[in-house]
Amino acid sequence: PLLYSLARTLPVPAPVVERLRSAWLAFGRQHLLGIEALRTLLEAFDGASIPVIPLKGPALGEALYDDPGLRPFTDLDLLVRQRDVPRAVELLARLGYRALEYERPLAYELAYATAACFVPAEPRPGRFPIDLHWNLVSFVAGATPRALDAEEVWTRAVVAERWGYRVRALSRDDLLLYLALHLAVHHPLEGLVWQLDLALLVRRAG
């Protein structure tokens, strides 16, 4: 989507522009489906009294981009408190998602204690995969970054208007640190979109 928005203003060969346009239209449909799926999930979590913060994806597009449809995503990321993970997994199961099964019972306990997110398996066709987070940055080389404590983030969370729906969101400072840490940990070389997210957040902050 970003490349197409630039190609329309530059002397790019017409066949290239048309290919980018086709991809842009396809993502536009995906974007709308993602928003609808996220709204459904947020309503379900609210109905189950499970506090949740949507991360990345359509939430970032809505918060940072003049045109939210320019921010690509392939799944939906939700942050819950660690103590709410079992109930959240049960809720997702009732909604048609199946959690990953581990070969050894202790593997789940280890992942629950140290990893950044629990990733449900591929859902039924037509639904978006979900990453269910309870920490904000995963461990690297055996050490977990402590600069952004997930429990403290909840005390600073704000309420934002998204898609005609009031949702929790990271505070501006926490979002800035989260994006920077995520870029450093997961996308140090090819994280162009994450770099743009950071630049747009800094620009909006003035």
Rosetta silent file (secondary structure, phi, psi, omega in degrees, C-alpha in Angstrom):
SEQUENCE: PLLYSLARTLPVPAPVVERLRSAWLAFGRQHLLGIEALRTLLEAFDGASIPVIPLKGPALGEALYDDPGLRPFTDLDLLVRQRDVPRAVELLARLGYRALEYERPLAYELAYATAACFVPAEPRPGRFPIDLHWNLVSFVAGATPRALDAEEVWTRAVVAERWGYRVRALSRDDLLLYLALHLAVHHPLEGLVWQLDLALLVRRAG
SCORE:     score description
SCORE:     0.000 S_00000001
   1 L     0.000  -42.319  179.545    0.000    0.000    0.000 S_00000001
   2 H   -64.954  -42.827 -179.520    2.762    2.459    0.850 S_00000001
   3 H   -64.628  -39.395  178.705    4.639    1.751   -2.352 S_00000001
   4 H   -65.478  -39.881  179.892    1.510    2.215   -4.447 S_00000001
   5 H   -62.347  -31.360  176.583    0.758    5.551   -2.770 S_00000001
   6 H   -79.909  -40.460 -176.506    4.237    6.727   -3.815 S_00000001
   7 H   -61.043  -30.554 -179.351    4.163    5.173   -7.297 S_00000001
   8 L   -66.836  -20.035 -176.794    1.072    7.194   -8.220 S_00000001
   9 L  -105.238    1.544 -175.771    3.068   10.410   -7.788 S_00000001
  10 L  -122.321  160.353  179.097    6.266    9.305   -9.556 S_00000001
  11 L   -75.174   70.038 -179.661    7.201    8.443  -13.166 S_00000001
  12 L   -98.861  138.946  179.460    6.764    4.695  -12.647 S_00000001
  13 L   -53.598  140.022 -175.932    5.929    2.450  -15.641 S_00000001
  14 H   -55.664  -42.401  179.784    2.201    1.848  -15.975 S_00000001
  15 H   -61.077  -34.760  178.209    2.405   -1.973  -15.711 S_00000001
  16 H   -67.668  -43.836  179.207    4.230   -1.631  -12.385 S_00000001
  17 H   -61.106  -39.312 -178.957    1.652    0.804  -11.081 S_00000001
  18 H   -66.675  -39.742  177.326   -1.140   -1.553  -12.110 S_00000001
  19 H   -63.905  -42.572  178.596    0.455   -4.487  -10.285 S_00000001
  20 H   -65.638  -36.322  179.145    0.855   -2.349   -7.172 S_00000001
  21 H   -64.230  -41.563  178.641   -2.739   -1.173   -7.516 S_00000001
  22 H   -61.169  -42.655  178.407   -4.001   -4.755   -7.605 S_00000001
  23 H   -65.816  -38.329  179.115   -2.041   -5.533   -4.428 S_00000001
  24 H   -63.148  -43.402  179.223   -3.346   -2.328   -2.828 S_00000001
  25 H   -64.817  -40.534  179.338   -6.957   -3.263   -3.581 S_00000001
  26 H   -63.238  -42.677  179.453   -6.417   -6.759   -2.193 S_00000001
  27 H   -69.087  -33.206  177.195   -4.961   -5.377    1.003 S_00000001
  28 H   -57.000  -42.376  176.834   -7.800   -2.865    1.243 S_00000001
  29 H   -65.423  -42.161  178.762  -10.249   -5.749    1.460 S_00000001
  30 H   -61.804  -40.952 -179.068   -8.007   -7.493    3.995 S_00000001
  31 H   -60.042  -45.882 -179.169   -7.797   -4.299    6.044 S_00000001
  32 H   -65.743  -40.493  177.421  -11.585   -3.981    6.292 S_00000001
  33 H   -64.743  -37.467  178.873  -11.954   -7.650    7.219 S_00000001
  34 H   -64.692  -41.087  178.433   -9.232   -7.239    9.854 S_00000001
  35 H   -63.963  -44.137  179.648  -10.993   -4.291   11.447 S_00000001
  36 H   -63.225  -41.534  178.037  -14.284   -6.179   11.564 S_00000001
  37 H   -63.301  -40.897 -179.311  -12.549   -9.214   13.083 S_00000001
  38 H   -66.738  -41.323  177.182  -10.831   -7.030   15.677 S_00000001
  39 H   -59.254  -43.410  179.148  -14.087   -5.323   16.631 S_00000001
  40 H   -61.313  -42.821  179.588  -15.697   -8.730   17.125 S_00000001
  41 H   -64.947  -44.636 -178.700  -12.794   -9.852   19.310 S_00000001
  42 H   -62.613  -39.760  177.939  -12.821   -6.676   21.407 S_00000001
  43 H   -65.377  -38.206  179.072  -16.549   -7.016   22.011 S_00000001
  44 H   -67.173  -42.890  178.476  -16.082  -10.647   23.031 S_00000001
  45 H   -65.292  -39.426  178.243  -13.263   -9.807   25.449 S_00000001
  46 H   -63.883  -41.728  178.522  -15.317   -6.958   26.881 S_00000001
  47 H   -64.298  -28.207  178.552  -18.283   -9.282   27.332 S_00000001
  48 L   -92.050    5.561 -179.925  -16.034  -11.722   29.204 S_00000001
  49 L    57.373   41.846  175.778  -14.633   -8.892   31.402 S_00000001
  50 L  -111.794  107.852  178.279  -11.085   -9.507   30.143 S_00000001
  51 L   -59.776  139.055 -176.548   -9.159   -6.219   29.709 S_00000001
  52 L  -147.279  144.697  175.761   -7.350   -6.155   26.374 S_00000001
  53 E  -122.223  117.864  174.183   -5.149   -3.748   24.406 S_00000001
  54 E   -71.537  132.447 -179.245   -4.922   -4.173   20.615 S_00000001
  55 E  -113.578  155.694  170.622   -1.321   -3.865   19.445 S_00000001
  56 L    52.423 -156.089  173.381    0.254   -3.192   16.046 S_00000001
  57 H    44.472 -135.139 -176.794   -1.769   -3.909   12.894 S_00000001
  58 H   -62.593  -26.928  178.593   -4.994   -1.933   12.412 S_00000001
  59 H   -65.920  -42.821  177.316   -4.598   -0.241   15.814 S_00000001
  60 H   -67.597  -40.162  178.262   -1.298    1.328   14.732 S_00000001
  61 H   -57.746  -43.087 -178.895   -2.735    2.241   11.358 S_00000001
  62 H   -70.009  -34.914 -175.170   -5.587    4.093   13.021 S_00000001
  63 H   -79.717  -32.981 -168.262   -3.341    5.813   15.565 S_00000001
  64 H  -115.090  -26.677 -171.014   -0.462    6.936   13.348 S_00000001
  65 L  -100.425  138.820  173.833   -1.407    7.042    9.661 S_00000001
  66 L   -61.582  -36.574  173.282   -3.473    9.686    7.891 S_00000001
  67 L  -115.378  100.093 -176.531   -4.767    6.778    5.792 S_00000001
  68 H   -56.787  -24.779 -179.125   -4.981    3.738    8.133 S_00000001
  69 H   -68.950   -8.346  179.474   -5.211    1.456    5.111 S_00000001
  70 H   -84.175   -8.900 -177.230   -1.544    2.119    4.320 S_00000001
  71 L   -95.816  106.299 -176.167   -0.334    0.176    7.361 S_00000001
  72 L   -72.467  152.995  173.652   -0.002   -3.523    6.364 S_00000001
  73 L  -157.984  155.680 -179.834   -0.700   -6.405    8.747 S_00000001
  74 L  -123.195  -10.417  177.879   -1.212  -10.155    8.496 S_00000001
  75 L  -148.668 -179.738 -179.971   -2.531  -11.003   11.959 S_00000001
  76 E  -118.029  131.559 -177.151   -4.112   -9.416   15.026 S_00000001
  77 E  -111.530  128.041 -179.370   -2.140   -8.810   18.227 S_00000001
  78 E  -126.564  133.588  177.123   -3.861   -8.572   21.596 S_00000001
  79 E  -104.631  126.559  173.260   -2.273   -7.775   24.956 S_00000001
  80 L  -126.956  165.943  173.514   -3.823   -9.173   28.125 S_00000001
  81 L   -70.633  149.408 -177.090   -2.583   -9.452   31.681 S_00000001
  82 H   -58.009  -38.192 -178.525   -0.698  -12.667   32.374 S_00000001
  83 H   -66.607  -17.886 -179.022   -3.250  -13.748   34.948 S_00000001
  84 H   -95.184   -0.825 -176.913   -5.967  -13.504   32.286 S_00000001
  85 H   -57.749  -48.761 -179.311   -4.189  -15.715   29.725 S_00000001
  86 H   -57.775  -43.960  179.231   -6.063  -18.953   30.597 S_00000001
  87 H   -66.555  -36.507  179.362   -9.464  -17.246   30.342 S_00000001
  88 H   -65.882  -40.143  178.176   -8.425  -15.502   27.132 S_00000001
  89 H   -64.580  -41.423  178.078   -7.353  -18.804   25.569 S_00000001
  90 H   -62.521  -40.932  178.970  -10.672  -20.381   26.586 S_00000001
  91 H   -63.009  -45.464  179.010  -12.538  -17.450   25.035 S_00000001
  92 H   -61.510  -36.638  177.817  -10.612  -17.756   21.774 S_00000001
  93 H   -62.638  -41.012  178.640  -11.404  -21.470   21.724 S_00000001
  94 H   -66.649  -25.354  179.737  -15.121  -20.687   22.010 S_00000001
  95 L   -87.505    1.125  175.730  -14.716  -18.260   19.103 S_00000001
  96 L   104.626    7.149  177.077  -13.255  -20.974   16.907 S_00000001
  97 L   -96.673  144.984  179.842   -9.518  -20.607   17.540 S_00000001
  98 L  -118.250  122.793 -177.605   -7.434  -23.575   18.591 S_00000001
  99 E   -69.882  151.514  176.194   -4.381  -23.021   20.764 S_00000001
 100 L   -62.136  142.195  177.562   -1.079  -24.625   19.822 S_00000001
 101 L  -104.544  133.695 -179.133   -0.437  -27.945   21.503 S_00000001
 102 L   -97.388  150.485 -177.214    2.987  -28.628   22.961 S_00000001
 103 L   -70.294  -34.064 -178.211    4.663  -32.047   22.931 S_00000001
 104 L  -118.237  137.881 -179.898    5.655  -31.872   26.597 S_00000001
 105 H   -56.049  -39.015 -177.464    3.458  -30.557   29.416 S_00000001
 106 H   -69.231  -22.119 -178.901    6.326  -28.569   30.917 S_00000001
 107 H   -61.788  -39.017  178.242    6.942  -26.817   27.612 S_00000001
 108 H   -65.454  -42.938  179.697    3.739  -24.836   28.048 S_00000001
 109 H   -61.759  -40.037  178.533    4.671  -23.870   31.610 S_00000001
 110 H   -65.162  -45.129  179.316    8.097  -22.731   30.413 S_00000001
 111 H   -63.391  -41.646 -178.820    6.614  -20.725   27.566 S_00000001
 112 H   -61.823  -34.321 -176.498    4.007  -19.221   29.874 S_00000001
 113 H   -82.957  -28.349 -169.329    6.693  -18.071   32.311 S_00000001
 114 H  -122.937  -27.208 -173.539    9.295  -16.682   29.901 S_00000001
 115 L   -79.592  166.920 -176.582    7.999  -16.066   26.380 S_00000001
 116 L   -85.823  -30.689 -175.786    6.442  -12.851   25.162 S_00000001
 117 E  -151.849  152.516  175.920    3.317  -14.237   23.550 S_00000001
 118 E  -104.650  121.930 -171.709    1.175  -17.293   23.189 S_00000001
 119 L  -105.633  110.138  174.921    0.270  -17.829   19.562 S_00000001
 120 E   -62.088  155.132  179.508   -2.975  -19.660   18.782 S_00000001
 121 L   -69.035  173.578  177.617   -2.911  -22.001   15.794 S_00000001
 122 L   -56.228  131.084  179.842   -4.350  -21.061   12.435 S_00000001
 123 L   -79.189 -174.420  175.962   -8.066  -20.402   12.902 S_00000001
 124 L   -61.111  153.315  179.608  -10.847  -21.549   10.640 S_00000001
 125 L   -53.334  139.521  179.415  -10.590  -20.301    7.026 S_00000001
 126 L    92.424   -2.576  177.751  -11.601  -16.682    6.674 S_00000001
 127 L  -114.672  152.891 -179.086  -10.403  -15.627   10.126 S_00000001
 128 L   -81.651  140.287  169.971   -7.244  -13.793   11.059 S_00000001
 129 L   -61.785  152.857 -179.135   -4.504  -15.511   13.093 S_00000001
 130 E  -125.793  135.376  167.644   -4.095  -14.029   16.564 S_00000001
 131 E  -103.900  116.878  179.806   -1.001  -13.431   18.669 S_00000001
 132 E   -98.408  111.832 -175.107   -2.054  -13.278   22.299 S_00000001
 133 E  -101.661  147.930  165.710    0.572  -11.321   24.259 S_00000001
 134 L  -128.513  -11.734  166.194    1.112  -10.903   27.973 S_00000001
 135 L  -118.864  167.950 -175.096    4.578   -9.373   27.691 S_00000001
 136 L  -104.772  -21.379  179.227    5.628   -6.736   25.195 S_00000001
 137 L  -138.074  127.492 -178.396    9.129   -7.832   24.178 S_00000001
 138 L   -77.583  162.009 -178.804   10.325  -11.411   23.848 S_00000001
 139 L   -74.239  148.379  177.429   13.603  -12.613   25.246 S_00000001
 140 E  -129.030  129.907  179.705   16.724  -12.577   23.065 S_00000001
 141 L    53.565   37.780  174.327   19.782  -14.732   23.775 S_00000001
 142 L    82.602    4.344 -178.786   18.237  -15.834   27.055 S_00000001
 143 E  -128.009  134.039  179.314   17.572  -12.356   28.455 S_00000001
 144 L   -97.042  126.859  176.243   14.283  -10.467   28.529 S_00000001
 145 L   -59.538  131.760 -176.821   14.422   -6.657   28.123 S_00000001
 146 L  -103.697    6.131 -174.677   13.103   -5.093   31.325 S_00000001
 147 L   -69.296  -18.423 -176.252   12.710   -1.555   30.028 S_00000001
 148 L  -133.655   92.182 -177.914    8.993   -2.041   29.431 S_00000001
 149 L   -77.355  124.564 -174.347    7.207   -3.901   32.214 S_00000001
 150 H   -62.710  -37.869 -179.621    3.896   -5.275   30.948 S_00000001
 151 H   -67.690  -38.967  179.414    2.096   -4.866   34.283 S_00000001
 152 H   -67.289  -31.639  179.439    3.171   -1.235   34.618 S_00000001
 153 H   -56.930  -37.103 -178.482    1.943   -0.532   31.091 S_00000001
 154 H   -65.054  -30.121 -179.882   -1.608   -1.227   32.242 S_00000001
 155 H   -72.920  -19.087 -179.053   -1.408    1.526   34.853 S_00000001
 156 H  -107.635    0.932 -177.675   -0.565    4.051   32.115 S_00000001
 157 L   -61.519  149.895 -179.864   -2.945    2.779   29.439 S_00000001
 158 E  -117.651  168.469  175.455   -5.299    5.299   27.866 S_00000001
 159 E  -106.304  129.727 -177.266   -8.717    5.043   26.248 S_00000001
 160 E  -127.307  154.607  175.915   -8.874    5.863   22.539 S_00000001
 161 E   -90.182  118.457 -179.813  -11.609    6.058   19.930 S_00000001
 162 E  -134.081  120.006  175.008  -11.020    3.430   17.270 S_00000001
 163 L    56.911   36.529 -178.836  -13.504    2.498   14.521 S_00000001
 164 L    72.649   21.589 -174.712  -16.354    4.006   16.502 S_00000001
 165 E  -137.819  133.555  179.155  -15.388    1.889   19.513 S_00000001
 166 E   -83.498  121.090 -176.324  -13.670    2.930   22.742 S_00000001
 167 E  -130.661  157.853  172.107  -10.600    0.753   23.305 S_00000001
 168 E   -76.330  148.873  178.533   -7.588    0.670   25.573 S_00000001
 169 E  -145.997  156.329  174.525   -4.291    1.737   24.042 S_00000001
 170 L   -63.922  145.889  172.590   -0.682    2.096   25.124 S_00000001
 171 L   -63.632  162.025 -177.156    0.276    5.535   26.355 S_00000001
 172 H   -58.733  -43.786 -178.934    2.345    7.581   23.895 S_00000001
 173 H   -66.282  -41.817  178.832    5.585    7.037   25.825 S_00000001
 174 H   -66.454  -38.138  178.447    4.992    3.295   26.191 S_00000001
 175 H   -63.530  -41.663  178.932    4.108    3.011   22.511 S_00000001
 176 H   -61.311  -46.398 -179.721    7.323    4.776   21.527 S_00000001
 177 H   -67.591  -39.741  179.299    9.435    2.455   23.662 S_00000001
 178 H   -62.041  -46.067 -179.704    7.503   -0.617   22.514 S_00000001
 179 H   -63.961  -40.616  179.902    7.976    0.198   18.829 S_00000001
 180 H   -65.987  -43.938  179.360   11.681    0.884   19.325 S_00000001
 181 H   -66.614  -41.376  179.715   12.251   -2.335   21.270 S_00000001
 182 H   -63.447  -40.646  177.355   10.232   -4.389   18.815 S_00000001
 183 H   -63.049  -44.538 -177.385   12.221   -2.975   15.909 S_00000001
 184 H   -67.648  -37.445 -174.878   15.528   -3.700   17.654 S_00000001
 185 H   -82.790  -43.438 -170.294   14.602   -7.230   18.709 S_00000001
 186 H  -105.104  -27.709 -173.179   12.617   -8.531   15.751 S_00000001
 187 L  -135.158   51.725 -175.460   13.368   -6.355   12.727 S_00000001
 188 L   -67.309  -23.853 -175.677   16.846   -4.817   13.066 S_00000001
 189 L  -109.640  -39.167 -173.310   17.655   -5.105    9.353 S_00000001
 190 L  -116.808   21.883 -175.638   14.415   -5.219    7.359 S_00000001
 191 L   -87.062   57.293 -176.658   11.960   -3.387    9.620 S_00000001
 192 H   -62.746  -44.447 -179.748   11.091   -0.568    7.220 S_00000001
 193 H   -62.773  -38.570  179.606    7.443   -0.403    8.277 S_00000001
 194 H   -67.802  -35.232  175.159    8.462   -0.324   11.943 S_00000001
 195 H   -63.697  -40.473  178.400   10.868    2.521   11.251 S_00000001
 196 H   -65.655  -41.200  176.313    8.040    4.396    9.580 S_00000001
 197 H   -54.653  -47.355  179.998    5.768    3.729   12.567 S_00000001
 198 H   -61.884  -44.272 -178.686    8.372    5.288   14.848 S_00000001
 199 H   -62.423  -42.210 -179.416    8.873    8.290   12.571 S_00000001
 200 H   -67.380  -36.912  178.507    5.122    8.946   12.386 S_00000001
 201 H   -65.635  -43.629  178.939    4.737    8.651   16.152 S_00000001
 202 H   -63.520  -40.211  179.452    7.571   11.135   16.748 S_00000001
 203 H   -63.965  -42.642  179.364    6.085   13.493   14.167 S_00000001
 204 H   -66.524  -30.018  179.903    2.659   13.349   15.803 S_00000001
 205 H   -75.256  -13.684  179.069    4.236   13.994   19.205 S_00000001
 206 L    77.884    0.000    0.000    5.747   17.193   17.828 S_00000001
